[in-house]
Amino acid sequence: MPLFHLILVAAIQGVTEFLPVSSSGHLILLPHLTGLDDQGQAIDVAVHVGTLFAVILYFWSDVKLALSGLPRALMGRIDTEGAKLALLLIISSIPVVAFGLILKLTGLSDAMRSIAVIGWTMLIFGIVLYWADQAGASERTMKDWDLRDAMVMGVWQAIALIPGTSRSGITITGARFLGYTRHDAARLAMLMSIPTIIESGTLLAGETAYQANIGLLRDGAIAASFAFVAALLSLVLMMRLLRSVSFTPYVIYRVILGLVLLFIAYS
């Protein structure tokens, strides 16, 4: 695959994975709007690995805490802060796995990969994000995260399997409706992405392992590296901006892009 194409895919995935604007939607649009070939599942796996390492690095203190408590959580001993965090992250990832299997088995996952669907989800869930951000209270922090909230946010996250919804955006929306501060809503959404990316990446890797060759591995390594850098930069920028700026700029972008896509789809 040409280097420019790899860098473009990696940059789009890296920048949009953690911003509330839908990375999958942008990647689906790329071949539709540019005429470039679809990058394929192998490159999708690679850029997901890159973004995974970025979020782990940025939130390493939280990740380290969850990893330290994982053995106790698996044994059902939720008696430490780390065990609680590990358990809640596992629980929050269950709905997206279940919904993903349903979409995969029914073939709906492929049927929804259209400009019209992405246009509608960009527009509708952008407005819902604005509503949640403006109406939601800002009283709760990550320390208040409990079993009920993990399950509720997990259901919100599952909706992101509809292209154009945005995994981070819809999870932040759910957190804001539950009263979490903007910063902690984003922090929870980013941490919830870790098991989700691992699960989806493992599934995609299993489906594409037979394609492996030296050229594909080289392309994957390049794409993963650029996705890592782009994702880390976007994370740093967004988390800093959230201390003083709302989610409105992302909402405006989503609404404008959604309207443009709907115009293209129906004209």
HELIX and SHEET records of a PDB file:
HELIX    1   1 LEU A    3  GLU A   17  1                                  15    
HELIX    2   2 SER A   23  THR A   34  1                                  12    
HELIX    3   3 GLN A   41  TYR A   58  1                                  18    
HELIX    4   4 TRP A   60  LEU A   74  1                                  15    
HELIX    5   5 GLU A   81  THR A  106  1                                  26    
HELIX    6   6 LEU A  108  ALA A  111  1                                   4    
HELIX    7   7 ILE A  115  ALA A  135  1                                  21    
HELIX    8   8 MET A  142  ASP A  144  5                                   3    
HELIX    9   9 LEU A  147  ILE A  159  1                                  13    
HELIX   10  10 ARG A  167  PHE A  177  1                                  11    
HELIX   11  11 ARG A  182  THR A  208  1                                  27    
HELIX   12  12 ALA A  209  GLN A  211  5                                   3    
HELIX   13  13 ILE A  214  LEU A  241  1                                  28    
HELIX   14  14 THR A  248  TYR A  266  1                                  19    
END                                                                             
